[in-house]
Amino acid sequence: MSEDKTKDQEKEHVRRVRYSGTHPRKFQEKYKELQPQKYAEDVAQIIQKGKTPAGMHISICVKEILDFLLIKPSQIGLDATLGYGGHTQKMLECLRGEGHIYAIDVDPVESEKTKKRLEELGYGADILTILHLNFANIDKVLEQGKKFDFVLADLGVSSMQIDNPQRGFSYKYDGPLDLRLNPEKGITAAQRLNKLSESELERILLENSDEPYAKQIARAIIMEIRRGTKIATTKQLSQIVTNALSFLPAGERKDAAKKSCQRVFQALRVDINKEFEALYEFLEKLPQVLAPNGRVAILTFHSGEDRLVKKAFKQFFNEGLYSEIAKDVIRPSAEECCKNPRAHSAKMRWAIKA
Ligand SMILES: C[S@@+](CC[C@H](N)C(=O)[O-])C[C@H]1O[C@@H](n2cnc3c(N)ncnc32)[C@H](O)[C@@H]1O
């Protein structure tokens, strides 16, 4: 056997991660889900069961978005939140090879993977430009004078980010209490907690996620820090939140703790990533970057985001910058929510540039 052949065989034979039991449980062990191109059938089965495979994101309201954006070949568009690239891919299909889509994301880790995936599908630099950029800077994407015919923003976090314990986005998995959309920049949620006073934390919980037990939870977290505990992991934080609700009747406690954990993580994520500030700037700049009759659709996932979108659209409509805006929110169908539970809280609003 030649030396080259032996080397090739060694390269091919990479052992998969070992897991205990019959099914992989941890994110890193789900080797099939993490390679959707190689294990397409397994991934399709998981989606069929109403679950999101690890390392993947199922795009929400695709039909509703495309029906509104009315994308035509030769147009120029922006996906302000690339994520897994599901919406980008569908919008690229509408261009039929003519025109261009710019897609941006603050997360350099997932954007790189998405870029590779879309390139493999044949979407190269001639039709798609992927930039590592915060959508607060949408005015920096195109050269001066050029405008977008359509813009999409699908706010929040992707399933890949939520499901990866190393990113610290979910109370469900143990991992470092990070929560940064861009893990190369800014401070982690663990570091932020150490800098906050009780009243600041209470305000963050109230303003960013309408947490009804903000007072009790803020007090419990700050007391724990004063006692010298370093809250460094997601499990530590969710345990403190759960303990803070021990005054509730036993029958209500479990469900309330789950919802409060979700809201506390959301509130911290919004805070450390300055999500409201970025959204505000994006909404302010939108009318300047849209071409006449240009269309924008925005998907939000909590009331704080929806309030900002609704207010900005209404204000610019009253000022004559938009010719039409959505009167009501559009929601995913019951069928979509059933297939993808993460669609439940989604609300879509749209506007058309005058
Ligand atoms: C819900 S996911 C988008 C999923 C995507 N539409 C798809 O179909 O795969 C939201 C994405 O927006 C990104 N994001 C959040 N805030 C951002 C910001 N201010 N600027 C740019 N990207 C942002 C997140 O990193 C995440 O990848």
The ligand as a MOL file (V3000), in Angstrom:
LIG
                    3D

  0  0  0     0  0            999 V3000
M  V30 BEGIN CTAB
M  V30 COUNTS 27 29 0 0 0
M  V30 BEGIN ATOM
M  V30 1 C -33.4990 34.7860 13.9630 0
M  V30 2 S -31.8820 34.8020 13.3800 0 CHG=1
M  V30 3 C -32.0630 34.9950 11.6390 0
M  V30 4 C -32.3820 33.7050 10.9330 0
M  V30 5 C -32.4420 33.8460 9.4230 0
M  V30 6 N -33.4890 34.7420 9.0130 0
M  V30 7 C -32.6310 32.4860 8.7680 0
M  V30 8 O -33.6290 32.2720 8.0760 0
M  V30 9 O -31.7400 31.6350 8.9330 0 CHG=-1
M  V30 10 C -31.3410 36.3810 13.8580 0
M  V30 11 C -29.9090 36.7040 13.4650 0
M  V30 12 O -29.7540 38.1190 13.6120 0
M  V30 13 C -28.4730 38.3870 14.0950 0
M  V30 14 N -28.5240 39.6980 14.7280 0
M  V30 15 C -29.1090 40.0550 15.8890 0
M  V30 16 N -28.9430 41.3680 16.1210 0
M  V30 17 C -28.2490 41.8590 15.0750 0
M  V30 18 C -27.7620 43.1520 14.7270 0
M  V30 19 N -27.9530 44.2040 15.5220 0
M  V30 20 N -27.1130 43.3070 13.5480 0
M  V30 21 C -26.9070 42.2470 12.7320 0
M  V30 22 N -27.3120 40.9840 13.0170 0
M  V30 23 C -27.9830 40.7940 14.1650 0
M  V30 24 C -28.1900 37.2420 15.0500 0
M  V30 25 O -26.8100 37.0680 15.2370 0
M  V30 26 C -28.8490 36.0590 14.3240 0
M  V30 27 O -27.9330 35.3940 13.5280 0
M  V30 END ATOM
M  V30 BEGIN BOND
M  V30 1 1 1 2
M  V30 2 1 2 3
M  V30 3 1 2 10
M  V30 4 1 3 4
M  V30 5 1 4 5
M  V30 6 1 5 6
M  V30 7 1 5 7
M  V30 8 2 7 8
M  V30 9 1 7 9
M  V30 10 1 10 11
M  V30 11 1 11 12
M  V30 12 1 11 26
M  V30 13 1 12 13
M  V30 14 1 13 14
M  V30 15 1 13 24
M  V30 16 1 14 15
M  V30 17 1 14 23
M  V30 18 2 15 16
M  V30 19 1 16 17
M  V30 20 1 17 18
M  V30 21 2 17 23
M  V30 22 1 18 19
M  V30 23 2 18 20
M  V30 24 1 20 21
M  V30 25 2 21 22
M  V30 26 1 22 23
M  V30 27 1 24 25
M  V30 28 1 24 26
M  V30 29 1 26 27
M  V30 END BOND
M  V30 END CTAB
M  END
